[in-house]
Amino acid sequence: MKIIACNGSKSLSEKISQHIGVSLADASLRTFNDREIFVEINENIRGEDVFIVQSTSHPANDHLMELLISIDAAKRGSAKRITAVIPYYGYARQDRKTGPRTPITAKLVANLITSAGADRVLTMDLHAGQIQGFFDIPLDNIFSAPPILKDIKEKFNTNSNIVVASPDVGGVVRARAFAKRLNAGLAIADKRREKAGESEVMNIIGEVNNKICILLDDIADSAGTLCNAAEALKKNGASEIYSYIVHGVLSGNAINKISNSAIKELVLTDTIEPSNEVKNAKNIRHISIAPLMGEAIKRISSDASVSALFD
C-alpha cells in the first residue's frame, strides 16, 4: 500500500498514515511560475495499491488539477489500483441543473476523476447522495457520525437537556438520525418569507427553551444560515448553542460572523485543512476523521467490508 499526500490534505494524510502505520510515499507536487502543476512520484509504485488523498477545497480548481495529475502519474507508474481519497468533494453543491443552460459540475468532476484513471473513490459525507451515481467506478461514501457522536457524548455526558437542531429543512434527516442516537429532542430552523417584499423570518419548530442546542450540518460556507439559526434558537430561549459541521469551508467573512454569533463553540472535522485564521478563532475547535478514514483505507486495501464500520 502507498499513500500519496496532495497539498490540499497534507496534515490529514500524515494522521492517516500514522494510524495505518505506513509512511507517506515520496512524491513532489510543485507549481511552476506560470501556475502549471507538476507531480513526480519518487519511488517505485509498480503493482502497488495506491491511495491519493486530496480534498478539493479552496483553491478548488488547483486542488482538483493536483488530484487529476497525481492519478495520471500513478497510472503511468503502473500502480495496480488507484483510489482517489477525497474527504471533501468540491463542486458537490452543483449536483443538478438550476436553469435552462446550466452545468451539472459534480457529474463533470466525477467524469474527470474516472477519465484520469482512478479505479475507485473514497469520500466523506457527500452533500448530495445522488453523486454516488455520477461515478461508473466503485465509490465508498463514509459518514463522520462516529467521531462526532463520540465527541458529543464525551462533552455533554448524555445530558438529558440536549436538543439536536437542523439549521434548515434540508438537514432534517441528518439531525433526526443524531437525535435518535443521542436520545435527544429535535428542532428545525424554518426560514420563510411571510409576504412578498418582506425579509425572511427564521421560525423554530420544536421545544428549545432552556435547552442545550446542537446545530448540525454537513457544510458551513458563508455561515449565514448557521448563525441566523443560532440567533433564532437564542431568541426562543436556548440556554447554550453548539454546532458540529463536517466540512468547514468558511469563506469570506464566515469566521468573523461565527466569532460574533450566539454559537458558544463550533466543532469542525479536518476534512478541509484549517487556515491560520480558523486555528486562531476563539470559538472554533477541530476533531479528526483520520482514524475513521484510515480504517476505511485499510479495509479497501484488504478487500474487506467498509460498511461494517458503521454497523
Sine and cosine of phi, psi and omega as CSV:
sin_phi,cos_phi,sin_psi,cos_psi,sin_omega,cos_omega
0.00,0.00,0.70,-0.72,0.08,-1.00
-0.80,-0.59,0.72,-0.69,0.05,-1.00
-0.91,-0.41,0.84,-0.54,0.01,-1.00
-0.95,-0.30,0.81,-0.58,-0.01,-1.00
-0.99,-0.13,0.86,-0.50,0.12,-0.99
-1.00,0.03,0.19,-0.98,-0.13,-0.99
-0.92,0.39,-0.37,0.93,-0.01,-1.00
-0.98,0.19,-0.21,0.98,-0.06,-1.00
-0.62,-0.79,0.67,0.74,-0.06,-1.00
-0.87,0.49,-0.83,0.56,-0.10,-1.00
-0.93,0.36,-0.59,0.81,0.05,-1.00
-0.90,0.43,-0.66,0.75,0.03,-1.00
-0.87,0.49,-0.66,0.75,0.02,-1.00
-0.89,0.45,-0.67,0.74,0.02,-1.00
-0.91,0.41,-0.64,0.77,0.03,-1.00
-0.89,0.45,-0.72,0.70,-0.02,-1.00
-0.90,0.44,-0.60,0.80,0.05,-1.00
-0.91,0.42,-0.65,0.76,0.00,-1.00
-0.91,0.42,-0.68,0.74,-0.03,-1.00
-0.97,0.25,-0.51,0.86,-0.06,-1.00
1.00,0.04,0.49,0.87,0.02,-1.00
-0.82,-0.57,0.74,-0.67,0.02,-1.00
-0.94,0.33,0.51,-0.86,0.07,-1.00
-0.91,0.41,0.61,-0.80,0.04,-1.00
-0.91,0.41,0.52,-0.85,0.03,-1.00
-0.98,0.18,0.96,-0.28,-0.01,-1.00
-0.66,-0.75,0.59,-0.81,0.03,-1.00
-0.94,-0.34,0.84,-0.54,0.09,-1.00
-0.85,-0.52,0.92,-0.40,-0.03,-1.00
-0.67,-0.74,0.29,-0.96,-0.02,-1.00
-0.89,-0.45,0.76,-0.65,0.05,-1.00
-0.97,0.26,0.16,-0.99,-0.03,-1.00
-0.87,0.50,-0.50,0.87,0.01,-1.00
-1.00,0.04,0.22,0.98,0.06,-1.00
0.97,0.24,0.13,0.99,0.14,-0.99
-0.94,0.33,0.56,-0.83,-0.06,-1.00
-0.98,-0.20,0.67,-0.74,0.02,-1.00
-0.79,-0.62,0.72,-0.70,0.00,-1.00
-0.82,-0.58,0.71,-0.70,0.09,-1.00
-0.67,-0.74,0.81,-0.59,0.05,-1.00
-1.00,-0.08,0.89,-0.46,-0.19,-0.98
-1.00,-0.06,0.36,0.93,0.07,-1.00
-0.54,-0.84,0.30,-0.95,-0.06,-1.00
-0.94,0.34,0.80,-0.60,0.05,-1.00
-0.84,-0.54,0.19,0.98,-0.02,-1.00
-0.85,0.53,0.82,-0.58,0.03,-1.00
0.97,0.26,0.17,0.98,-0.05,-1.00
-1.00,-0.07,0.41,-0.91,0.14,-0.99
-1.00,0.04,0.95,-0.31,-0.15,-0.99
-0.96,-0.27,0.75,-0.66,0.05,-1.00
-0.89,-0.45,0.87,-0.49,-0.01,-1.00
-0.95,-0.30,0.90,-0.43,-0.11,-0.99
-0.99,-0.16,0.87,-0.49,0.00,-1.00
-0.33,-0.94,0.88,-0.48,0.18,-0.98
-1.00,0.10,0.70,-0.72,-0.01,-1.00
-1.00,-0.05,0.83,0.55,0.03,-1.00
-1.00,-0.05,-0.10,-1.00,-0.03,-1.00
-0.86,0.50,0.74,-0.67,-0.11,0.99
-0.97,0.23,0.93,-0.38,-0.19,-0.98
-0.85,0.53,-0.68,0.73,-0.09,-1.00
-0.94,0.35,-0.65,0.76,0.05,-1.00
-0.89,0.45,-0.71,0.70,-0.02,-1.00
-0.92,0.39,-0.59,0.81,0.05,-1.00
-0.91,0.41,-0.70,0.71,0.01,-1.00
-0.90,0.44,-0.63,0.77,0.07,-1.00
-0.84,0.55,-0.71,0.70,0.00,-1.00
-0.89,0.46,-0.75,0.67,-0.04,-1.00
-0.89,0.46,-0.68,0.73,-0.02,-1.00
-0.93,0.37,-0.60,0.80,0.04,-1.00
-0.91,0.41,-0.64,0.76,0.05,-1.00
-0.88,0.47,-0.69,0.72,0.00,-1.00
-0.89,0.45,-0.65,0.76,0.01,-1.00
-0.89,0.46,-0.66,0.75,0.01,-1.00
-0.93,0.38,-0.63,0.77,0.02,-1.00
-0.89,0.46,-0.71,0.71,-0.01,-1.00
-0.96,0.28,-0.25,0.97,0.09,-1.00
-1.00,0.01,0.17,0.99,0.08,-1.00
0.92,0.39,0.58,0.81,0.11,-0.99
-0.89,0.45,0.61,-0.79,-0.01,-1.00
-0.93,0.37,-0.71,0.70,0.00,-1.00
-0.56,-0.83,0.67,-0.74,-0.02,-1.00
-0.88,-0.48,0.85,-0.53,0.06,-1.00
-0.93,-0.37,0.85,-0.53,0.10,-1.00
-1.00,0.09,0.92,-0.38,0.02,-1.00
-0.99,-0.10,0.95,-0.30,-0.10,-0.99
-0.87,-0.50,1.00,0.06,-0.04,-1.00
-0.83,0.56,-0.67,0.74,0.09,-1.00
-0.87,-0.49,0.89,-0.45,-0.04,-1.00
-1.00,0.00,0.98,-0.18,0.01,-1.00
-0.91,0.41,0.36,-0.93,-0.04,-1.00
0.94,0.35,0.15,0.99,-0.05,-1.00
-0.91,0.41,-0.40,0.92,-0.02,-1.00
-0.98,0.19,-0.17,0.99,0.09,-1.00
-0.99,-0.17,0.91,0.42,-0.15,-0.99
-0.97,-0.23,0.06,1.00,0.00,-1.00
-0.37,-0.93,0.29,-0.96,0.07,-1.00
-0.96,0.28,0.76,-0.65,0.02,-1.00
-0.97,-0.26,-0.01,1.00,0.01,-1.00
-0.27,-0.96,0.02,-1.00,-0.08,-1.00
-0.88,0.47,-0.59,0.81,-0.09,-1.00
-0.80,-0.60,0.80,0.60,0.00,-1.00
-0.88,-0.48,0.45,-0.89,-0.07,-1.00
-1.00,0.06,0.26,-0.97,0.21,-0.98
-0.93,-0.36,0.99,0.12,-0.18,-0.98
-0.93,0.37,-0.50,0.86,0.04,-1.00
-0.87,0.49,-0.59,0.81,0.04,-1.00
-0.95,0.31,-0.64,0.76,0.04,-1.00
-0.87,0.50,-0.69,0.72,0.02,-1.00
-0.89,0.46,-0.66,0.75,0.05,-1.00
-0.87,0.49,-0.67,0.74,0.03,-1.00
-0.89,0.45,-0.65,0.76,-0.02,-1.00
-0.90,0.44,-0.70,0.72,-0.01,-1.00
-0.89,0.45,-0.67,0.74,0.02,-1.00
-0.92,0.40,-0.71,0.70,-0.02,-1.00
-0.91,0.42,-0.53,0.85,0.00,-1.00
-0.91,0.42,-0.45,0.89,0.06,-1.00
0.82,-0.57,0.19,0.98,0.04,-1.00
-0.93,0.36,0.65,-0.76,0.03,-1.00
-1.00,-0.05,-0.45,0.89,0.07,-1.00
-0.36,-0.93,0.23,-0.97,-0.05,-1.00
-0.77,-0.64,0.65,-0.76,0.13,-0.99
-0.85,-0.53,0.84,-0.54,-0.01,-1.00
-0.66,-0.75,0.04,-1.00,-0.06,-1.00
-0.72,-0.69,0.75,-0.66,0.09,-1.00
0.70,0.71,0.90,0.43,0.09,-1.00
-0.83,0.55,0.66,-0.75,-0.02,-1.00
-0.88,0.48,-0.58,0.81,0.03,-1.00
-0.76,-0.65,0.85,-0.53,-0.07,-1.00
-0.86,0.51,-0.48,0.88,-0.06,-1.00
-0.92,0.38,-0.23,0.97,0.03,-1.00
-0.88,0.48,-0.45,0.89,0.06,-1.00
-0.84,0.55,-0.56,0.83,0.00,-1.00
-0.99,0.17,-0.12,0.99,0.05,-1.00
-0.97,0.23,-0.30,0.95,-0.03,-1.00
-0.99,-0.13,0.62,-0.78,0.10,-0.99
-0.98,-0.18,0.22,0.97,0.08,-1.00
-0.86,-0.52,0.32,-0.95,0.00,-1.00
-0.87,0.49,0.67,-0.75,0.04,-1.00
-0.74,-0.67,0.75,-0.66,0.10,-0.99
-0.95,-0.32,0.91,-0.41,0.05,-1.00
-0.97,-0.23,0.99,-0.16,-0.06,-1.00
-1.00,-0.04,0.30,-0.95,-0.13,-0.99
-0.92,-0.38,0.61,-0.79,-0.03,-1.00
-0.99,0.11,0.06,1.00,-0.08,-1.00
-0.81,0.58,-0.71,0.70,-0.07,-1.00
-0.83,0.56,-0.79,0.61,0.00,-1.00
-0.93,0.38,-0.52,0.85,0.01,-1.00
-0.94,0.34,-0.72,0.70,0.03,-1.00
-0.88,0.48,-0.66,0.75,0.02,-1.00
-0.87,0.50,-0.69,0.72,-0.01,-1.00
-0.92,0.39,-0.66,0.75,0.01,-1.00
-0.90,0.44,-0.70,0.72,-0.02,-1.00
-0.91,0.42,-0.62,0.78,0.02,-1.00
-0.93,0.36,-0.61,0.79,-0.07,-1.00
-0.97,0.25,-0.67,0.74,-0.11,-0.99
-0.96,-0.26,-0.10,0.99,0.10,-0.99
0.78,0.63,0.75,0.66,-0.01,-1.00
0.75,0.66,0.71,0.70,0.06,-1.00
-0.88,0.47,0.79,-0.61,-0.05,-1.00
-0.97,0.25,-0.08,1.00,-0.05,-1.00
-1.00,-0.09,0.28,0.96,-0.08,-1.00
-1.00,-0.01,0.63,-0.78,0.16,-0.99
-0.79,-0.61,0.77,-0.64,0.07,-1.00
-1.00,-0.01,0.79,-0.62,-0.08,-1.00
-0.86,-0.51,0.59,-0.81,0.11,-0.99
-0.97,-0.23,0.75,-0.67,-0.03,-1.00
-0.96,0.30,-0.20,0.98,0.08,-1.00
-0.42,-0.91,0.16,-0.99,-0.06,-1.00
-0.91,0.42,-0.51,0.86,-0.04,-1.00
-0.90,0.43,-0.37,0.93,-0.05,-1.00
-0.98,-0.18,0.23,0.97,-0.09,-1.00
-0.89,0.45,-0.66,0.75,-0.04,-1.00
-0.87,0.50,-0.70,0.71,0.01,-1.00
-0.90,0.44,-0.73,0.68,-0.04,-1.00
-0.89,0.46,-0.65,0.76,0.00,-1.00
-0.90,0.44,-0.65,0.76,0.00,-1.00
-0.90,0.44,-0.67,0.74,0.03,-1.00
-0.93,0.38,-0.67,0.75,0.00,-1.00
-0.87,0.50,-0.63,0.78,0.01,-1.00
-0.91,0.42,-0.69,0.72,-0.02,-1.00
-0.92,0.39,-0.51,0.86,-0.04,-1.00
-0.99,-0.10,-0.04,1.00,-0.07,-1.00
0.82,0.57,0.72,0.69,-0.07,-1.00
-0.88,-0.47,0.19,-0.98,0.06,-1.00
-0.97,0.25,0.16,-0.99,-0.03,-1.00
-0.78,-0.62,0.70,-0.72,0.08,-1.00
-0.72,-0.70,0.47,-0.88,-0.01,-1.00
-0.74,-0.67,0.75,-0.66,0.11,-0.99
-1.00,0.02,0.89,-0.45,-0.06,-1.00
-0.94,-0.34,0.90,-0.44,-0.05,-1.00
-0.99,-0.13,0.85,-0.53,0.02,-1.00
-0.56,-0.83,0.42,-0.91,0.04,-1.00
-0.96,-0.28,0.93,-0.37,-0.09,-1.00
-0.90,0.43,-0.68,0.73,-0.01,-1.00
-0.70,-0.71,0.46,-0.89,0.04,-1.00
-0.87,0.50,0.72,-0.70,0.02,-1.00
1.00,-0.02,-0.22,0.98,0.03,-1.00
-1.00,-0.06,0.46,-0.89,0.02,-1.00
-0.95,0.31,0.40,-0.91,-0.03,-1.00
-0.93,0.36,0.59,-0.81,0.00,-1.00
-0.91,-0.41,0.68,-0.73,0.01,-1.00
-0.99,-0.12,0.90,-0.43,0.05,-1.00
-0.96,-0.27,0.56,-0.83,0.02,-1.00
-0.96,-0.27,0.83,-0.55,0.08,-1.00
-0.99,-0.17,0.87,-0.48,-0.04,-1.00
0.87,-0.48,0.29,-0.96,-0.04,-1.00
-1.00,-0.04,0.89,-0.45,-0.02,-1.00
-0.82,-0.57,-0.02,1.00,-0.05,-1.00
-0.87,0.48,0.81,-0.59,-0.02,-1.00
0.87,0.49,0.44,0.90,0.01,-1.00
-0.95,-0.31,0.43,-0.90,0.16,-0.99
-1.00,0.04,0.90,-0.44,-0.07,-1.00
-0.98,-0.18,0.69,-0.72,0.06,-1.00
-0.89,-0.45,0.95,-0.32,0.03,-1.00
-0.99,0.13,0.79,-0.61,-0.03,-1.00
-0.87,-0.49,0.68,-0.73,0.12,-0.99
-0.38,-0.93,0.29,-0.96,-0.02,-1.00
-1.00,0.06,-0.59,0.81,-0.04,-1.00
-0.75,-0.67,0.70,-0.71,0.21,-0.98
-0.87,-0.49,0.92,-0.38,-0.04,-1.00
-0.97,-0.23,-1.00,0.09,0.05,-1.00
-0.98,0.19,-0.29,0.96,0.02,-1.00
0.94,0.35,0.20,0.98,0.01,-1.00
-0.90,0.43,-0.78,0.63,0.00,-1.00
-0.88,0.48,-0.66,0.75,-0.02,-1.00
-0.88,0.47,-0.75,0.66,-0.03,-1.00
-0.93,0.37,-0.60,0.80,0.05,-1.00
-0.91,0.41,-0.63,0.77,0.04,-1.00
-0.91,0.42,-0.66,0.75,0.03,-1.00
-0.89,0.46,-0.66,0.75,0.02,-1.00
-0.90,0.44,-0.66,0.75,0.02,-1.00
-0.91,0.40,-0.63,0.77,0.05,-1.00
-0.89,0.46,-0.66,0.75,0.01,-1.00
-0.89,0.47,-0.70,0.72,0.00,-1.00
-0.90,0.43,-0.45,0.89,0.01,-1.00
-1.00,-0.01,0.20,0.98,0.17,-0.99
0.99,-0.16,0.13,0.99,0.02,-1.00
-0.87,0.48,0.71,-0.71,-0.06,-1.00
-0.98,0.21,-0.68,0.73,0.03,-1.00
-0.61,-0.80,0.54,-0.84,0.00,-1.00
-0.78,-0.62,0.82,-0.57,0.08,-1.00
-0.87,-0.49,0.36,-0.93,0.02,-1.00
-0.67,-0.75,0.66,-0.75,0.08,-1.00
-0.86,-0.51,0.86,-0.51,-0.03,-1.00
-0.82,-0.57,0.68,-0.74,-0.01,-1.00
-0.97,0.25,-0.82,0.57,-0.09,-1.00
-0.93,-0.37,0.96,-0.27,-0.02,-1.00
-1.00,0.03,0.99,0.14,0.03,-1.00
-0.92,0.40,-0.76,0.65,0.10,-0.99
0.72,0.69,0.92,0.40,0.01,-1.00
-1.00,-0.03,0.29,-0.96,0.07,-1.00
0.86,0.51,-0.81,-0.59,-0.10,-1.00
-1.00,-0.09,0.34,0.94,-0.14,-0.99
-0.87,0.50,-0.68,0.73,-0.08,-1.00
-0.91,0.42,-0.65,0.76,0.03,-1.00
-0.90,0.44,-0.65,0.76,0.04,-1.00
-0.87,0.49,-0.72,0.69,-0.04,-1.00
-0.91,0.42,-0.66,0.75,-0.01,-1.00
-0.88,0.48,-0.53,0.85,-0.05,-1.00
-0.98,-0.22,0.24,0.97,-0.06,-1.00
-0.99,-0.10,-0.04,-1.00,0.03,-1.00
-0.99,0.16,-0.02,1.00,-0.02,-1.00
-0.97,0.22,0.86,-0.50,0.00,-1.00
-0.95,0.32,-0.66,0.76,0.03,-1.00
-0.48,-0.88,0.74,-0.68,0.10,-1.00
-0.96,-0.29,0.81,-0.58,0.00,-1.00
-0.94,-0.35,0.83,-0.55,0.00,-1.00
-0.91,-0.41,0.44,-0.90,0.21,-0.98
-1.00,0.03,0.16,-0.99,-0.06,-1.00
-0.98,-0.18,0.56,0.83,0.10,-0.99
-0.90,0.44,-0.49,0.87,0.06,-1.00
-0.90,-0.43,0.76,-0.65,0.01,-1.00
-0.87,0.48,0.83,-0.55,-0.01,-1.00
-0.96,0.29,0.63,-0.77,0.09,-1.00
-0.97,0.24,0.19,-0.98,0.03,-1.00
-0.88,0.48,-0.58,0.81,0.01,-1.00
-0.89,0.46,-0.65,0.76,0.02,-1.00
-0.93,0.38,-0.68,0.73,0.01,-1.00
-0.87,0.49,-0.56,0.83,-0.07,-1.00
-1.00,0.00,-0.10,1.00,-0.01,-1.00
-0.90,0.43,0.67,-0.74,-0.14,-0.99
-0.94,0.35,-0.48,0.87,-0.09,-1.00
-0.86,-0.51,0.50,0.87,0.06,-1.00
-0.86,-0.51,0.75,-0.66,-0.01,-1.00
-0.75,-0.66,0.44,-0.90,-0.01,-1.00
-0.89,-0.46,0.58,-0.81,0.22,-0.98
-0.85,-0.53,0.50,-0.86,-0.11,-0.99
-0.99,-0.13,0.67,-0.74,0.09,-1.00
-0.99,-0.17,0.14,0.99,-0.04,-1.00
-0.85,0.52,-0.70,0.71,0.02,-1.00
-0.86,0.50,-0.66,0.75,0.01,-1.00
-0.92,0.39,-0.71,0.70,0.02,-1.00
-0.90,0.43,-0.64,0.77,0.03,-1.00
-0.89,0.46,-0.67,0.74,0.03,-1.00
-0.89,0.45,-0.65,0.76,0.02,-1.00
-0.90,0.45,-0.66,0.75,0.02,-1.00
-0.89,0.45,-0.69,0.72,0.02,-1.00
-0.87,0.49,-0.65,0.76,-0.03,-1.00
-0.94,0.35,-0.63,0.77,0.05,-1.00
-0.90,0.44,-0.68,0.73,-0.03,-1.00
-0.90,0.44,-0.55,0.83,-0.03,-1.00
-0.99,-0.13,0.15,0.99,0.00,-1.00
0.85,0.53,0.61,0.79,0.07,-1.00
-0.99,-0.15,0.15,-0.99,-0.03,-1.00
-0.96,0.29,0.77,-0.64,0.09,-1.00
-1.00,0.08,-0.61,0.79,-0.03,-1.00
-0.89,0.46,-0.40,0.92,0.01,-1.00
-0.90,0.44,-0.33,0.94,0.06,-1.00
-0.88,0.48,-0.40,0.91,-0.12,-0.99
-0.93,-0.37,0.19,0.98,0.03,-1.00
-0.95,0.32,0.00,0.00,0.00,0.00
